[in-house]
Amino acid sequence: MQYQAVVRKFGPAEEVVEIERAALPVLRRDQVRVRLLARSINPSDIITISGAYSGRTTLPFIPGFEAFGVVEACGEEVHGLSPGTRVLPVRSAGGWQEFKDADASWCLRVPDTLSDFEAATSYVNPMTAWLMLHKKIGLKPGMRIAINAAASSIGSILTGMANAVGVEPVAIVRSEESLQRLRGRLETIIVDKADGDLAGGLVGRSGLDAVLDCVGGARASILADALKPGGHFLHYGLLSGESIPPSFWAAHSDIAFSYCHLREWVHAEAMGDVQHAYSQVAAQIASKVIATEVREVFPLEEIGEALRTALPFRAGGKVLLA
């Protein structure tokens, strides 16, 4: 038997996620059973629970896209993994339970240099940041980029990765308190608390090579105004709750626009290439180039309290289930 968090209807996570006890299934010959030790609560989990992706999500389901553990048992046809191997089972949800049966080829090997909590936060945000910087915009020394929500977990990771190649971002935050959370070299910090703050802060800072936007809304147009012709606008989140307005497209026909979804990239790539990218990310975590702050840790059985603590998401670190 094991504890697992189950969603039987879509809705607000703190209302629809229930903890249940369930028997372990028979392990398939081509799968490994991973004993999960630590799990993150991420916006992507909450969005899926809400029903935003109901077309590709079958009820009931177990949430959790980011979970770390060790191999407990291997099916007879599994090669290359053995009990005790530290892994991140990816490409599917199901992390909010005690054990997860996964395709052996979908398990990323986690180096011993990462702690359990570092491992549990080493995939969703760090890999998304790596994908945006190195695959989407082709980050290289001398580039000028802007990052909004820069004090968020992924914002600080983007800054650390940019600093590692000598790039100093324009960091955009929403509060004076967030200023204290930013570390590393920055071209400037813009505190965007009221209308006019962002445009005023960007005066004299035109010619950006890229903008990494996870806010959306009308401010997307202000950010795009600061791009050079042919500059890259990379949109990967909607923290404002507002879509980019239709006027954005007509006013910025001379820029490159794209979205970034880690899930799509991972499903399209060979797992060997995903493992290679993850190894680079893990090395940056181990060397403290990037880090994720952990705010609070709850046992899986207290999922309700964990969700109430985690939501709404804000600067200040991740809430984990361990």
C-alpha angles and dihedrals in degrees: 000000000000141000116249135173110233134193113204097167133023120252143092107348096229089056104040106035110095130183115232140173116235139172118252113251124234107277112247118237092244098045139079126220111228121201101216117221105175135013135188128223107222135177089248089062093051093046091052092048089052091062097249089132096036091136091068099029121083120204131264101040142154112239128216126101096186121053134141128209149132129268109262100180140354131219118239094258096050118112130178097031128080136180111287096032111138110234148163110218105212143173093065143049122250102105097124096082137076096251131024125195108212142170105268091226090058095059116102114213112239117210120234088239090078122078118229092259092046089051092050091057098037101092121046102041101026094046092045090051091048091049093051096046102038105027104027106037100015096232115215137159114289096031120129117218138170126216124192124202081031094166093058121103093261092040092059090047091051089051093049093049091047091050089052090067095039099262119138110203130212099243120208120196135170102224144034089239090061090060089072092057096059118098132173133043116322132182088216143325120235118197104209104194102135142019110290096026095098096044090046093049092051094053107122092013100093122131096064115168094212144003122207106203127187096157107064121181126099093323089071089075092052090052092047090053088066094056122102117238107286091018119149123250108193114191117193108152147024107217091153090059087229126109122233104272121250090243089067093074097049093047096048108041091137097065134080113245127192143156126229124216117168091200093060093049094048092049091049098046131077109257090237089063092046090051091050091052092045091051089056091050093047090052090054090051092048091050091047093242086130131016141178119217116225112216102183140349127215132181114252091248089064094057092135094057091043091055093047089053095045097047130116094029114237141159113287107080143291129301111226136197111218 
